Each structure stands twice: as C-alpha cells, then as structure tokens.
Amino acid sequence: IKLARFRPKSFLNPYDVNISESDVVIDIGGINYHDKSLKANLRNLIRHSTFIRHKAKLIFFTQDFGPAYKYTTKIIAKYIYQNSALIFMRSTQSKVFMEGLIGSQDKICGPYPDCTLKLSPSFNSPTNKLPKNYIVLAPSAIMFNEYGEEYLNEFVDVALGYNENCTSLVLVHNFTSNGNTSDLKVC
C-alpha cells in the first residue's frame, strides 16, 4: 500500500509517488462528480485522470451518483468512469444512471447498500488490543434522519445479535453534521 499526498495545483503530477500500470487504486471518496461545483469536478478530474494516464486500475466504491445533469459534469464523469476498471454502486437508481452515462454494464457492480474494505487489524498493539472476534458497526446520521428511533432500535438489535460470538465495536465514521444530528450524536 502506498500513501500519497495529493497536490491538485500540479496538474500533470499531483501525487508524490510513482504510479504504474501494475497499481490498483481504490477510490472510496463517495460522490465524486455532481452538478454542485465545477471546481470540485475539475479537482476530481485531476485526481483520477492521473491514474488513467499511468494505466493503473481505478476502482470506485462510490455512494449514490449525481445529480449529474449539467453537460460539463457528464463529460468529465463519463471520461473517468469509462476508463475505470470497476464501479461499485450503492443504489439501483445510481446504477441505472451510470449505465446510461457510460454505456457499459460489465464494469458496474451492485447495487450494494454499502461497501467496506477489511484490512488486517494494525490497530493491535500492547496498549490497543482488539478482541479476537469482533464486528465493527458504524451508525449513520443519514439513516437516523430517515428512520429515527426505529433505526436505532434495529441497530441495537443487530449489535446484540452478534454479542454471543463477537465483540461489537462502534465506529464514529463522520463527525460533520447531517441535518439536525451527526454520526457522533447517533453513536
């Protein structure tokens, strides 16, 4: 795994690492291209086109796509997504929209409600000891805003359902507010 610093003002070389066609780049950035900001779309174009130019395999674990109705958004997104290796979509609506945008169904996967990458628990150390069997649960302010107490009750039921075989760890995923709450408040 390579850790790189992104410098968007350096258009032709925005990363401080060498990129080759044997690299696999996984973008978990959420919604990358939308009509809200041309500046954000151009920044993401710089970010992603670097990997495409160097023939790295670019994989997206995206959230819902869009809204993308502006011509500039569609052109930029189409170029990037057509040249990616795989795209994991979160909803049927976004998957259908993406298929219409890039005209390919082979590289679009899903819909999957959410995607998580599991890495080895490097958090383990003599002072931070994770239990042998654990499950990470990440409460969502978006889901709480949609379903309220019903969501919290279901979340607790899921956590208790795993209690016999695993230790449930609650992860604060995002500290920014979403509506009248935040992931931190939901946790």
Salt bridges, closest charged atoms under 4 A:
ASP16 OD2 - ARG5 NE 3.73
ASP23 OD1 - LYS2 NZ 3.44
ASP27 OD2 - ARG47 NH1 2.84
ASP27 OD2 - HIS48 NE2 2.74
ASP114 OD2 - ARG90 NH2 3.11
